[in-house]
Amino acid sequence: MSKNKEMEFQLIVTIVNKGHCGSVIDSSLKAGAEGGTIITGRGSGIHEKAKLFSFTIEPEKDIILTLVPADRTEKVLEAIVKASKLNEPGNGIAFVVDVEKTTGINHLIE
């Protein structure tokens, strides 16, 4: 159960090419995030498939989950976009999801 009655959180999900998660984490920390979780994934979009000697290569991705208080979301997201050059084609994507309930982050709530 959430102790979080007055503090709202949002989740910034950033997907970049494998090995590029450092700029996401570093920039988000400088902008006010407390940390992040990195998950390895594999792309399957129309631009993700490349051929090498007639073998299809599916590039691996780093997925970074950054849970932030809602009042820090814009600043953290802007820092991630700038540092990771997400406005340029092929560098990745980021999106924000509203979080309904949280638990385990008592240091931010108390």
DSSP file (Angstrom, degrees, kcal/mol; ACC not computed):
  #  RESIDUE AA STRUCTURE BP1 BP2  ACC     N-H-->O    O-->H-N    N-H-->O    O-->H-N    TCO  KAPPA ALPHA  PHI   PSI    X-CA   Y-CA   Z-CA
    1    1 A M              0   0    0      0, 0.0     2,-0.3     0, 0.0   100,-0.0   0.000 360.0 360.0 360.0 144.9    0.0    0.0    0.0
    2    2 A S        -     0   0    0      1,-0.1   101,-0.2   101,-0.1    99,-0.0  -0.617 360.0-168.8 -83.9 133.0    1.2    3.5   -0.8
    3    3 A K        +     0   0    0     -2,-0.3     2,-1.4    99,-0.3     3,-0.3   0.431  64.9 107.0 -86.8  -2.7    2.1    6.0    1.9
    4    4 A N        +     0   0    0     98,-0.4    98,-0.1     1,-0.2    -2,-0.1  -0.607  29.1 143.6 -86.1  86.5    2.2    8.5   -0.9
    5    5 A K  S    S+     0   0    0     -2,-1.4    -1,-0.2     1,-0.1    -2,-0.0   0.841  79.7  24.2 -91.1 -38.3   -0.9   10.6   -0.5
    6    6 A E  S    S+     0   0    0     -3,-0.3     2,-0.6   103,-0.1    -2,-0.1   0.580 107.1  79.0-106.3 -10.9    0.5   14.0   -1.5
    7    7 A M        -     0   0    0     63,-0.0     2,-0.3    62,-0.0    -1,-0.1  -0.882  60.9-161.1-105.7 123.6    3.5   13.1   -3.7
    8    8 A E        -     0   0    0     -2,-0.6    62,-3.1    93,-0.0    63,-0.3  -0.784   6.7-160.2-102.1 146.1    2.8   12.1   -7.3
    9    9 A F  E     -AB  69  99A   0     90,-0.6    90,-1.8    -2,-0.3     2,-0.3  -0.873   6.7-162.9-123.3 155.8    5.3   10.2   -9.4
   10   10 A Q  E     -AB  68  98A   0     58,-2.7    58,-2.8    -2,-0.3     2,-0.6  -0.967  16.7-133.1-132.9 152.5    5.9    9.6  -13.1
   11   11 A L  E     -AB  67  97A   0     86,-3.0    86,-2.5    -2,-0.3     2,-0.6  -0.928  11.5-156.5-109.3 121.3    8.0    7.0  -14.9
   12   12 A I  E     -AB  66  96A   0     54,-3.0    54,-2.4    -2,-0.6     2,-0.6  -0.876   9.9-163.5 -94.9 120.6   10.2    8.1  -17.7
   13   13 A V  E     -AB  65  95A   0     82,-3.1    82,-2.2    -2,-0.6     2,-0.4  -0.930   8.4-175.8-106.6 120.9   10.9    5.2  -20.0
   14   14 A T  E     -AB  64  94A   0     50,-2.4    50,-3.1    -2,-0.6     2,-0.5  -0.968   8.3-166.7-120.5 131.3   13.9    5.7  -22.3
   15   15 A I  E     +AB  63  93A   0     78,-3.0    78,-2.0    -2,-0.4     2,-0.3  -0.969  20.5 157.5-121.1 117.8   15.0    3.2  -25.0
   16   16 A V  E     -A   62   0A   0     46,-2.5    46,-3.0    -2,-0.5    76,-0.2  -0.838  48.7 -76.0-131.4 167.2   18.4    3.7  -26.6
   17   17 A N  E >   -A   61   0A   0     74,-0.4     3,-2.0    -2,-0.3    44,-0.3  -0.351  67.9 -82.5 -62.9 146.0   20.9    1.5  -28.4
   18   18 A K  T 3  S+     0   0    0     42,-2.0    -1,-0.1     1,-0.3    42,-0.1  -0.197 118.1  27.7 -53.1 135.4   22.9   -0.9  -26.2
   19   19 A G  T 3  S+     0   0    0     -3,-0.1     3,-0.3    42,-0.0    -1,-0.3   0.338  98.3  90.1  94.1  -6.1   25.8    0.9  -24.5
   20   20 A H    <>  +     0   0    0     -3,-2.0     4,-0.7     1,-0.2     3,-0.4   0.219  53.3  97.9-105.4  13.9   24.2    4.3  -24.6
   21   21 A C  H  >  +     0   0    0      1,-0.2     4,-2.6     2,-0.2     5,-0.2   0.748  67.1  74.3 -74.4 -22.2   22.5    4.1  -21.2
   22   22 A G  H  > S+     0   0    0     -3,-0.3     4,-2.9     1,-0.2     5,-0.3   0.894  94.8  49.3 -58.5 -42.5   25.3    6.0  -19.5
   23   23 A S  H  > S+     0   0    0     -3,-0.4     4,-1.9     2,-0.2    -1,-0.2   0.849 111.2  51.1 -67.5 -32.3   24.3    9.4  -20.9
   24   24 A V  H  X S+     0   0    0     -4,-0.7     4,-2.2     2,-0.2    -2,-0.2   0.954 114.8  41.6 -67.1 -50.0   20.7    8.8  -19.9
   25   25 A I  H  X S+     0   0    0     -4,-2.6     4,-2.3     2,-0.2     5,-0.2   0.944 116.4  48.2 -63.8 -49.5   21.6    7.9  -16.3
   26   26 A D  H  X S+     0   0    0     -4,-2.9     4,-2.0    -5,-0.2    -1,-0.2   0.923 114.6  44.7 -58.9 -47.0   24.2   10.7  -15.9
   27   27 A S  H  X S+     0   0    0     -4,-1.9     4,-1.3    -5,-0.3    -1,-0.2   0.878 112.7  51.0 -68.5 -37.3   22.0   13.4  -17.3
   28   28 A S  H  <>S+     0   0    0     -4,-2.2     5,-2.8    -5,-0.2     4,-0.4   0.889 109.5  50.6 -68.4 -37.5   18.9   12.3  -15.3
   29   29 A L  H ><5S+     0   0    0     -4,-2.3     3,-1.2     1,-0.2    -2,-0.2   0.919 109.9  49.9 -63.9 -43.3   20.9   12.3  -12.0
   30   30 A K  H 3<5S+     0   0    0     -4,-2.0    -1,-0.2     1,-0.2    -2,-0.2   0.797 109.2  53.7 -64.6 -27.7   22.2   15.8  -12.7
   31   31 A A  T 3<5S-     0   0    0     -4,-1.3    -1,-0.2    -5,-0.2    -2,-0.2   0.468 132.5 -83.9 -89.5  -1.9   18.6   16.9  -13.4
   32   32 A G  T < 5S+     0   0    0     -3,-1.2    -3,-0.2    -4,-0.4    -2,-0.1   0.460  80.7 136.2 119.0   0.4   17.3   15.7  -10.1
   33   33 A A      < -     0   0    0     -5,-2.8    -1,-0.3    -6,-0.1    35,-0.1  -0.435  49.5-140.4 -74.6 156.5   16.5   12.0  -10.5
   34   34 A E        -     0   0    0     33,-0.5     2,-0.3     1,-0.3    -1,-0.1   0.595  65.4 -61.1 -92.2 -13.7   17.5    9.6   -7.7
   35   35 A G        -     0   0    0     32,-0.2     2,-0.3    -7,-0.1    -1,-0.3  -0.979  51.1-122.9 160.3-164.7   18.6    6.8  -10.0
   36   36 A G        -     0   0    0     -2,-0.3     2,-0.4    30,-0.1    30,-0.2  -0.982  12.0-120.4-165.9 166.1   17.3    4.4  -12.7
   37   37 A T  E     -C   65   0A   0     28,-2.2    28,-3.0    -2,-0.3     2,-0.5  -0.975  22.5-151.1-119.7 131.1   16.9    0.8  -13.7
   38   38 A I  E     -C   64   0A   0     -2,-0.4     2,-0.4    26,-0.2    26,-0.2  -0.888  14.3-178.6-107.3 128.6   18.5   -0.6  -16.8
   39   39 A I  E     -C   63   0A   0     24,-3.0    24,-3.5    -2,-0.5     2,-0.4  -0.960  23.6-129.0-122.5 141.3   16.9   -3.5  -18.7
   40   40 A T  E     +C   62   0A   0     -2,-0.4     2,-0.2    22,-0.2    22,-0.2  -0.764  37.5 161.9 -91.3 136.2   18.3   -5.1  -21.8
   41   41 A G  E     -C   61   0A   0     20,-2.7    20,-3.0    -2,-0.4     2,-0.4  -0.755  32.7-120.3-138.3-175.0   15.9   -5.5  -24.7
   42   42 A R  E     -C   60   0A   0     18,-0.3    18,-0.2    -2,-0.2     2,-0.1  -0.998  25.0-124.9-137.6 131.2   15.9   -6.1  -28.5
   43   43 A G        +     0   0    0     16,-2.3    18,-0.0    -2,-0.4   -26,-0.0  -0.387  26.7 172.0 -74.4 149.4   14.4   -3.8  -31.1
   44   44 A S        +     0   0    0     -2,-0.1    -1,-0.1    14,-0.1     5,-0.1   0.199  36.1 123.4-140.6  15.9   11.8   -5.1  -33.6
   45   45 A G  S >  S-     0   0    0      1,-0.1     3,-1.5     2,-0.0     4,-0.5  -0.151  79.0 -96.1 -73.4 173.5   10.7   -1.9  -35.4
   46   46 A I  T 3  S+     0   0    0      1,-0.3     3,-0.3     2,-0.2    -1,-0.1   0.756 125.9  46.1 -63.9 -24.4   10.9   -1.3  -39.1
   47   47 A H  T 3  S+     0   0    0      1,-0.2    -1,-0.3     3,-0.0    -4,-0.0   0.409  96.9  76.5 -96.3   1.5   14.2    0.5  -38.8
   48   48 A E  S <  S+     0   0    0     -3,-1.5     2,-0.5    10,-0.0    -1,-0.2   0.667  71.6  89.3 -89.4 -17.4   15.8   -2.1  -36.4
   49   49 A K        +     0   0    0     -4,-0.5     2,-0.3    -3,-0.3     9,-0.2  -0.707  48.7 170.9 -93.1 126.8   16.6   -4.9  -38.9
   50   50 A A  E     -D   57   0B   0      7,-1.7     7,-3.3    -2,-0.5     2,-0.4  -0.877  24.2-130.5-125.2 159.8   20.0   -4.9  -40.6
   51   51 A K  E     +D   56   0B   0     -2,-0.3     2,-0.4     5,-0.2     5,-0.2  -0.919  20.3 177.5-115.9 139.2   21.6   -7.5  -42.7
   52   52 A L  E >  S-D   55   0B   0      3,-2.2     3,-1.7    -2,-0.4    -2,-0.0  -0.935  82.6 -18.8-138.0 113.6   25.1   -8.9  -42.4
   53   53 A F  T 3  S-     0   0    0     -2,-0.4     3,-0.1     1,-0.3    -1,-0.0   0.896 127.3 -55.8  53.0  43.5   26.1  -11.7  -44.8
   54   54 A S  T 3  S+     0   0    0      1,-0.2     2,-0.4     0, 0.0    -1,-0.3   0.531 113.0 122.1  65.8  11.0   22.4  -12.3  -45.4
   55   55 A F  E <   -D   52   0B   0     -3,-1.7    -3,-2.2     2,-0.0     2,-0.4  -0.869  64.9-124.5 -98.9 135.4   21.7  -12.8  -41.7
   56   56 A T  E     -D   51   0B   0     -2,-0.4     2,-0.5    -5,-0.2    -5,-0.2  -0.646  23.2-156.8 -79.3 130.5   19.2  -10.5  -40.0
   57   57 A I  E     -D   50   0B   0     -7,-3.3    -7,-1.7    -2,-0.4    -1,-0.0  -0.935   5.2-160.3-110.4 126.8   20.6   -8.7  -37.0
   58   58 A E        -     0   0    0     -2,-0.5    -9,-0.1    -9,-0.2   -14,-0.1  -0.912  24.6-131.3-105.1 107.3   18.3   -7.4  -34.3
   59   59 A P        -     0   0    0      0, 0.0   -16,-2.3     0, 0.0     2,-0.1  -0.277  18.2-121.3 -62.5 139.4   20.1   -4.6  -32.4
   60   60 A E  E     - C   0  42A   0    -18,-0.2   -42,-2.0   -42,-0.1     2,-0.3  -0.476  28.4-153.4 -77.1 153.1   20.0   -4.9  -28.6
   61   61 A K  E     -AC  17  41A   0    -20,-3.0   -20,-2.7   -44,-0.3     2,-0.5  -0.886  13.4-135.3-125.5 154.3   18.6   -2.0  -26.7
   62   62 A D  E     -AC  16  40A   0    -46,-3.0   -46,-2.5    -2,-0.3     2,-0.6  -0.960  19.3-160.9-105.2 128.8   19.0   -0.5  -23.2
   63   63 A I  E     -AC  15  39A   0    -24,-3.5   -24,-3.0    -2,-0.5     2,-0.5  -0.957   6.0-162.7-111.7 120.7   15.7    0.4  -21.6
   64   64 A I  E     -AC  14  38A   0    -50,-3.1   -50,-2.4    -2,-0.6     2,-0.6  -0.916   3.9-160.9-111.5 123.0   16.1    2.8  -18.7
   65   65 A L  E     -AC  13  37A   0    -28,-3.0   -28,-2.2    -2,-0.5     2,-0.5  -0.904  10.6-177.4-103.0 121.1   13.3    3.2  -16.2
   66   66 A T  E     -A   12   0A   0    -54,-2.4   -54,-3.0    -2,-0.6     2,-0.6  -0.940   9.7-162.0-125.0 108.5   13.5    6.4  -14.2
   67   67 A L  E     +A   11   0A   0     -2,-0.5   -33,-0.5   -56,-0.2   -56,-0.2  -0.799  23.0 168.5 -90.8 122.4   10.9    7.0  -11.5
   68   68 A V  E     -A   10   0A   0    -58,-2.8   -58,-2.7    -2,-0.6     5,-0.1  -0.953  43.3 -94.9-134.4 151.3   10.7   10.7  -10.6
   69   69 A P  E >>  -A    9   0A   0      0, 0.0     3,-2.6     0, 0.0     4,-0.6  -0.422  45.3-115.5 -58.6 141.3    8.4   13.0   -8.5
   70   70 A A  G >4 S+     0   0    0    -62,-3.1     3,-0.8     1,-0.3     4,-0.4   0.791 113.4  61.5 -55.0 -31.9    6.0   14.6  -11.0
   71   71 A D  G 34 S+     0   0    0    -63,-0.3    -1,-0.3     1,-0.2     4,-0.2   0.606 107.0  45.7 -73.8  -8.5    7.4   18.1  -10.4
   72   72 A R  G <> S+     0   0    0     -3,-2.6     4,-2.4     2,-0.1     5,-0.3   0.490  85.9  95.0-104.8  -7.3   10.8   16.9  -11.7
   73   73 A T  H <X S+     0   0    0     -3,-0.8     4,-3.1    -4,-0.6     5,-0.3   0.905  83.3  47.0 -55.7 -51.8    9.6   15.1  -14.8
   74   74 A E  H  > S+     0   0    0     -4,-0.4     4,-2.6     1,-0.2    -1,-0.2   0.911 114.1  47.2 -60.2 -44.7   10.0   17.9  -17.4
   75   75 A K  H  > S+     0   0    0     -4,-0.2     4,-1.9     2,-0.2    -1,-0.2   0.919 115.9  44.5 -64.1 -44.1   13.5   18.8  -16.2
   76   76 A V  H  X S+     0   0    0     -4,-2.4     4,-2.3     2,-0.2    -2,-0.2   0.923 114.1  49.5 -67.0 -44.6   14.7   15.2  -16.1
   77   77 A L  H  X S+     0   0    0     -4,-3.1     4,-2.7    -5,-0.3     5,-0.2   0.917 110.0  50.8 -61.9 -43.8   13.1   14.4  -19.5
   78   78 A E  H  X S+     0   0    0     -4,-2.6     4,-2.4    -5,-0.3    -1,-0.2   0.903 110.3  50.1 -59.8 -41.2   14.7   17.5  -21.1
   79   79 A A  H  X S+     0   0    0     -4,-1.9     4,-2.6    -5,-0.2     5,-0.2   0.903 111.5  48.1 -64.7 -41.1   18.1   16.5  -19.8
   80   80 A I  H  X S+     0   0    0     -4,-2.3     4,-2.5     2,-0.2     6,-0.2   0.935 111.9  49.2 -63.9 -46.7   17.7   13.0  -21.1
   81   81 A V  H  X>S+     0   0    0     -4,-2.7     5,-1.7     1,-0.2     4,-0.7   0.915 115.1  44.5 -60.0 -44.6   16.6   14.2  -24.6
   82   82 A K  H ><5S+     0   0    0     -4,-2.4     3,-0.6    -5,-0.2    -2,-0.2   0.946 116.4  44.0 -66.4 -49.6   19.5   16.6  -24.8
   83   83 A A  H 3<5S+     0   0    0     -4,-2.6    -2,-0.2     1,-0.2    -1,-0.2   0.851 121.2  39.5 -66.9 -34.6   22.2   14.3  -23.6
   84   84 A S  H 3<5S-     0   0    0     -4,-2.5    -1,-0.2    -5,-0.2    -2,-0.2   0.433 102.3-129.5 -95.8  -0.1   21.0   11.3  -25.7
   85   85 A K  T X<5 +     0   0    0     -4,-0.7     3,-1.8    -3,-0.6     6,-0.2   0.902  44.5 165.1  52.9  45.9   20.2   13.4  -28.8
   86   86 A L  T 3 < +     0   0    0     -5,-1.7     6,-0.2     1,-0.3     5,-0.2   0.647  65.0  68.6 -70.2 -13.7   16.8   11.8  -28.9
   87   87 A N  T 3  S+     0   0    0     -6,-0.5    -1,-0.3     4,-0.1    -2,-0.1   0.526  88.2  80.6 -80.5  -4.5   15.5   14.5  -31.3
   88   88 A E  S X  S-     0   0    0     -3,-1.8     3,-1.4     1,-0.1     4,-0.2  -0.831  96.4 -96.8-101.2 141.3   17.9   13.1  -34.0
   89   89 A P  T 3  S+     0   0    0      0, 0.0    -2,-0.1     0, 0.0    -1,-0.1  -0.210 102.5  17.1 -57.8 140.6   16.8   10.0  -35.9
   90   90 A G  T 3  S+     0   0    0      2,-0.1   -73,-0.2    -4,-0.1     3,-0.1   0.458  93.7 102.0  83.5   2.0   18.0    6.6  -34.8
   91   91 A N  S <  S-     0   0    0     -3,-1.4   -74,-0.4     1,-0.3     2,-0.2   0.609  86.0 -99.8 -96.0 -11.7   19.1    7.6  -31.3
   92   92 A G        -     0   0    0     -4,-0.2    -1,-0.3    -6,-0.2     2,-0.3  -0.766  30.9 -93.5 129.3-173.8   16.1    6.2  -29.4
   93   93 A I  E     -B   15   0A   0    -78,-2.0   -78,-3.0    -2,-0.2     2,-0.3  -0.931  20.3-163.2-139.2 162.3   12.8    7.3  -27.8
   94   94 A A  E     +B   14   0A   0     -2,-0.3     2,-0.3   -80,-0.2   -80,-0.2  -0.989  10.7 174.3-144.2 146.9   11.5    8.4  -24.4
   95   95 A F  E     -B   13   0A   0    -82,-2.2   -82,-3.1    -2,-0.3     2,-0.4  -0.977  23.3-127.2-149.2 161.8    8.0    8.6  -23.0
   96   96 A V  E     -B   12   0A   0     -2,-0.3     2,-0.4   -84,-0.2   -84,-0.2  -0.911  16.5-167.2-116.9 136.4    6.4    9.3  -19.7
   97   97 A V  E     -B   11   0A   0    -86,-2.5   -86,-3.0    -2,-0.4     2,-0.2  -0.983  24.3-122.5-122.5 130.7    3.8    7.2  -17.8
   98   98 A D  E     -B   10   0A   0     -2,-0.4     2,-0.5   -88,-0.2   -88,-0.2  -0.497  24.8-140.9 -68.0 140.3    1.7    8.4  -14.9
   99   99 A V  E     -B    9   0A   0    -90,-1.8   -90,-0.6    -2,-0.2     3,-0.1  -0.917  13.3-168.0-108.4 124.8    2.2    6.2  -11.8
  100  100 A E  S    S+     0   0    0     -2,-0.5     2,-0.3     1,-0.2    -1,-0.2   0.912  70.4   9.0 -79.5 -44.1   -0.9    5.5   -9.8
  101  101 A K        -     0   0    0    -93,-0.0     2,-0.3     2,-0.0    -1,-0.2  -0.975  61.9-172.0-138.8 150.6    0.8    4.0   -6.6
  102  102 A T        +     0   0    0     -2,-0.3   -98,-0.4    -3,-0.1   -99,-0.3  -0.966   4.7 175.8-137.9 156.6    4.3    3.6   -5.3
  103  103 A T        +     0   0    0     -2,-0.3  -101,-0.1  -101,-0.2    -2,-0.0  -0.974  60.1  42.4-152.6 155.3    5.9    1.8   -2.4
  104  104 A G  S    S+     0   0    0     -2,-0.3     3,-0.2     1,-0.0  -102,-0.0   0.498  83.9  95.7  88.7   3.3    9.5    1.4   -1.2
  105  105 A I    >>  +     0   0    0      1,-0.1     3,-1.5     2,-0.1     4,-1.0  -0.296  37.8 143.3-118.5  48.2   10.7    4.9   -1.9
  106  106 A N  H 3>  +     0   0    0      1,-0.3     4,-2.7     2,-0.2    -1,-0.1   0.769  60.0  69.8 -60.6 -30.1   10.1    6.2    1.6
  107  107 A H  H 34 S+     0   0    0      1,-0.2    -1,-0.3     2,-0.2    -2,-0.1   0.794 104.8  42.2 -62.8 -26.9   13.2    8.4    1.5
  108  108 A L  H <4 S+     0   0    0     -3,-1.5    -1,-0.2     2,-0.1    -2,-0.2   0.760 117.1  46.4 -86.4 -27.3   11.5   10.7   -0.9
  109  109 A I  H  <        0   0    0     -4,-1.0    -2,-0.2     1,-0.2    -3,-0.1   0.873 360.0 360.0 -85.7 -39.4    8.1   10.7    0.8
  110  110 A E     <        0   0    0     -4,-2.7    -1,-0.2     0, 0.0    -3,-0.1   0.470 360.0 360.0 -82.0 360.0    9.1   11.3    4.4
